[in-house]
Amino acid sequence: MSRYLMGAGEIARRLGLSRQRVQQLSERDDWPDPYDELAMGRVWLIADIEAWITRQRSEIAAPDADFIRDPPAGPPASRTDGSAPPAAVPPRPANVRKPPT
């Protein structure tokens, strides 16, 4: 699981809602902007979602241990392509565009 990103399924599990309801919530003006849009759908930074939860849903604001993890000790693990993982969260794209249809 990503240490930085969440899709609708992970957000649904965190909030105890359906993915469909998360998609509805994501249309709200106060919902965080997506970090990116992939073939599987939009993804958000965990920090942005947790901040939204803190502001909107204080009764469930305690972070879920599954989503807040300390980085592993030791050198970074290598990826299957041999490249090293990013040292930090990459910057959010200035303008997230939807893929052409």
C-alpha positions, 0 to 999 in steps of 0.5 A: 500500500502506498504511504502517501496516496489513497484511492476511493476504495481506501478512503471508503474503508477509512470513512466506513462508507461505500466507494460510490459515496466517496465519489459523491463526496469528491464532487464537493467544493470542500473536498481536496483536489486529487493528486493525480488521475490514473486509469483506476481513478483519482488518487489523493494525498493521505495528508489532504484526506486526513485534513478533510476528515479532521475538519469535517468529521471530527468523530472519526478524525483519529488516523487509521493505523493502516494509513499512517506508518513510519517509514521502514528503517534502513536503506530504501527498498529498490523497485522492480525496475531497479530505480530507487523510490522517491525520497519524499512525496513528489510535488502535486501537479499544478493542473491535474488533467483528465486523460483524453477519452 
